[in-house]
Amino acid sequence: MTKSYHSDPAILGGEPVFVGTRVPIQSLFAHLEAGESIDDFLKGFPSVKREQVISLLKESHEKILQPA
């Protein structure tokens, strides 16, 4: 699985962003917490691909459900 995000000190002070963009990962979670859909998020940030969002959510899911 290709990583959908990265952190670079030269981009937004190292805040994790979607690869190929300057869109912070936190923006996705803020939209979802506010009750917005993935489609709403993607409309607001057209440089982010749906595949990147799904990949990030899958990776988060796997990490959270990983046995201790």
C-alpha positions in Angstrom: 0.0 0.0 0.0 1.4 3.4 -1.0 1.4 5.9 1.8 -1.3 8.6 1.3 0.3 11.1 3.6 3.7 12.4 4.7 5.4 15.0 6.9 8.0 17.4 5.7 9.4 20.2 7.8 9.3 22.4 4.7 5.6 21.9 4.3 3.3 23.5 6.9 6.0 23.1 9.5 6.0 19.3 9.3 2.2 18.8 9.8 1.1 15.6 8.1 -0.4 16.3 4.7 -1.8 14.3 1.8 1.0 13.3 -0.6 1.3 15.8 -3.5 -0.7 18.5 -1.7 -0.5 21.0 1.2 -3.8 19.7 2.6 -3.4 18.7 6.3 -4.7 15.3 7.3 -6.3 17.1 10.3 -8.6 18.9 7.8 -10.2 15.5 6.8 -10.8 14.6 10.4 -12.2 18.1 11.2 -14.7 17.7 8.3 -15.7 14.2 9.4 -16.1 15.3 13.0 -18.4 18.2 11.8 -20.6 15.6 10.2 -19.5 16.3 6.6 -19.0 13.4 4.1 -15.9 12.4 2.3 -17.4 13.8 -0.9 -17.9 17.2 0.9 -14.2 17.1 1.9 -13.1 16.2 -1.6 -15.2 19.0 -3.1 -13.4 21.5 -0.8 -9.9 20.0 -1.5 -9.8 18.9 -5.1 -6.1 18.2 -5.0 -6.8 15.2 -2.7 -7.8 12.0 -4.4 -10.5 9.7 -3.0 -8.0 6.9 -3.0 -5.8 8.8 -0.7 -8.6 9.4 1.8 -9.6 5.7 1.7 -6.0 4.6 2.1 -5.6 6.8 5.1 -8.8 5.5 6.7 -7.8 1.9 6.1 -4.3 2.5 7.6 -5.9 4.1 10.6 -8.4 1.3 10.9 -5.6 -1.3 10.8 -3.5 0.5 13.4 -6.3 1.0 15.8 -7.6 -2.6 15.6 -4.1 -4.2 15.7 -3.8 -6.5 18.7 -1.7 -5.1 21.6 
